[in-house]
C-alpha cells in the first residue's frame, strides 16, 4: 500500500512506514506491533481505519474471540460502513490462501 508524501501522515510515525522520496509504503500488519496501534493518538486524535484493521488482525491471530468482540464493540466497527468497505477491499487485495486473508474473511460477515 503506497501513498504520496504530500498527503500528510495520520499517525504511525517512522516505525510504521518505510520509504524515501515521494512515496511511503505502509509496513505489513504483522510488522506493526506498537502497543497503541488502533487506539486514539495524542490529543484524542482518532486512529486511522487501517490501524484498526491491523489491530484486529493481531487480535484474531492471538485467537481471543472475546478481545476481538470487545475491540469491535468499543470502536463501533461492526456498524461502521467505511470500515466494512475497507475490510472487504483488503480481503479482495490479499493473496488467496494467505494468513492475512484467512484472518479477515470471517470478520467480514460480523
matplotlib code that plots the C-alpha trace (Angstrom):
import matplotlib.pyplot as plt

x = [0.0, 1.7, 0.7, 2.2, 4.3, 2.3, -1.0, 0.1, 0.5, -2.2, -0.3, 2.1, 5.4, 8.6, 8.3, 5.1, 6.1, 9.2, 10.4, 12.0, 11.4, 7.8, 6.4, 5.9, 4.9, 2.9, 4.6, 2.7, 0.3, 2.4, 5.4, 3.2, 3.3, 3.0, 1.0, -1.1, -1.9, -5.5, -6.2, -6.6, -3.5, -2.2, -4.9, -7.7, -7.0, -8.9, -6.9, -6.8, -9.0, -6.1, -4.6, -7.9, -7.8, -4.2, -5.1, -7.9, -5.6, -3.3, -6.3, -7.7, -4.3, -4.0, -7.3, -9.0, -12.5, -13.7, -10.9, -11.9, -15.5, -14.6, -12.5, -15.1, -17.8, -15.6, -14.7, -18.2, -16.7, -19.5, -21.8, -19.2, -19.9, -16.5, -14.6, -16.6, -15.8, -12.1, -12.1, -13.8, -11.3, -8.4, -9.8, -10.0, -6.5, -5.0, -3.5, -5.8, -4.8, -2.7, -2.9, -4.0, -7.0, -7.9, -7.9, -10.1, -12.7, -14.7, -15.0, -16.4, -19.7, -19.7]
y = [0.0, 3.2, 6.8, 10.1, 12.0, 15.3, 13.9, 14.1, 11.4, 10.2, 8.6, 5.7, 7.5, 6.3, 2.9, 2.2, 3.1, 3.0, 4.6, 7.7, 10.4, 11.0, 7.6, 5.9, 2.3, 1.0, -1.9, -5.2, -5.7, -8.4, -5.9, -3.2, -4.1, -0.8, -1.3, 1.8, 0.5, 1.1, 3.3, 7.1, 9.2, 12.3, 14.8, 12.2, 12.0, 9.0, 6.1, 5.6, 2.8, 0.8, 0.8, -0.5, -3.3, -4.1, -4.2, -6.6, -8.9, -9.2, -9.9, -12.5, -14.2, -14.4, -16.3, -14.5, -14.0, -12.1, -9.4, -9.2, -8.7, -6.2, -4.1, -4.2, -3.0, -0.4, 1.2, 0.7, -1.0, -3.6, -0.8, 1.4, 1.2, 2.7, 0.2, -2.7, -1.4, -1.1, -4.6, -6.0, -4.2, -5.6, -9.1, -8.8, -7.5, -10.1, -13.2, -16.2, -18.7, -16.1, -15.8, -12.2, -13.1, -16.1, -13.8, -11.2, -13.2, -14.5, -10.9, -9.5, -11.3, -10.0]
z = [0.0, -1.1, -0.7, -1.8, 0.7, 0.2, 1.5, 5.2, 7.7, 10.1, 12.8, 12.7, 12.6, 11.2, 12.8, 10.9, 7.4, 5.2, 2.0, 0.8, -1.7, -2.8, -1.8, 1.6, 2.0, 4.9, 6.7, 6.6, 9.5, 11.2, 11.4, 13.0, 16.7, 18.5, 21.8, 20.8, 17.3, 16.6, 19.5, 19.8, 19.2, 21.1, 21.8, 21.3, 17.5, 16.2, 14.9, 11.2, 9.9, 8.6, 12.1, 13.5, 10.9, 11.8, 15.5, 14.7, 12.7, 15.7, 18.0, 15.6, 15.2, 19.0, 19.0, 21.8, 20.4, 23.5, 22.9, 19.2, 20.1, 22.8, 20.4, 17.7, 20.1, 21.8, 18.5, 17.0, 14.0, 13.4, 12.1, 10.5, 6.8, 5.8, 8.0, 6.4, 2.9, 3.7, 5.2, 2.1, -0.2, 1.8, 1.6, -2.2, -2.4, -0.1, -1.8, -1.8, 0.8, 2.7, 6.5, 6.2, 4.1, 6.3, 9.3, 7.7, 5.9, 8.9, 10.2, 7.0, 7.9, 11.5]

ax = plt.figure().add_subplot(projection="3d")
ax.plot(x, y, z, "-o")
ax.set_aspect("equal")
plt.show()
